[in-house]
Amino acid sequence: MTSKSTKKQLLDTSKTALTFRFTLLEVMVFLINVYIVNTQSQLHQLTNPKLINDSRTHESRIKNSLLQ
C-alpha cells in the first residue's frame, strides 16, 4: 500500500515539476520575443530618417512657439 502511494506522490511531483519547467520556458520565450520586438522597433526608429526628421521638426515647432 505505501509503495503505491509513494509512487503516486513521486509521479505527481514529477508532473508538477515538468509543468513548472514548461511554464518557465514559455515565460522566458515570451520575454525574449518582447526584447527582440523592442530592439527591432528601436533600430527601425534609428534607421528611418523620416521619423527622425519628423521628431526634429516637432521639437523645433515647440521651441519656436515657446520663443514667440
Secondary structure in CASP SS format (residue, H / E / C, confidence):
PFRMAT SS
TARGET T0000
AUTHOR 0000-0000-0000
METHOD secondary structure of the structure
MODEL  1
M C 1.00
T H 1.00
S H 1.00
K H 1.00
S H 1.00
T H 1.00
K H 1.00
K H 1.00
Q H 1.00
L H 1.00
L H 1.00
D H 1.00
T H 1.00
S H 1.00
K H 1.00
T H 1.00
A H 1.00
L H 1.00
T H 1.00
F H 1.00
R H 1.00
F H 1.00
T H 1.00
L H 1.00
L H 1.00
E H 1.00
V H 1.00
M H 1.00
V H 1.00
F H 1.00
L H 1.00
I H 1.00
N H 1.00
V H 1.00
Y H 1.00
I H 1.00
V H 1.00
N H 1.00
T H 1.00
Q H 1.00
S H 1.00
Q H 1.00
L H 1.00
H H 1.00
Q H 1.00
L H 1.00
T H 1.00
N C 1.00
P H 1.00
K H 1.00
L H 1.00
I H 1.00
N H 1.00
D H 1.00
S H 1.00
R H 1.00
T H 1.00
H H 1.00
E H 1.00
S H 1.00
R H 1.00
I H 1.00
K H 1.00
N H 1.00
S H 1.00
L H 1.00
L H 1.00
Q C 1.00
END
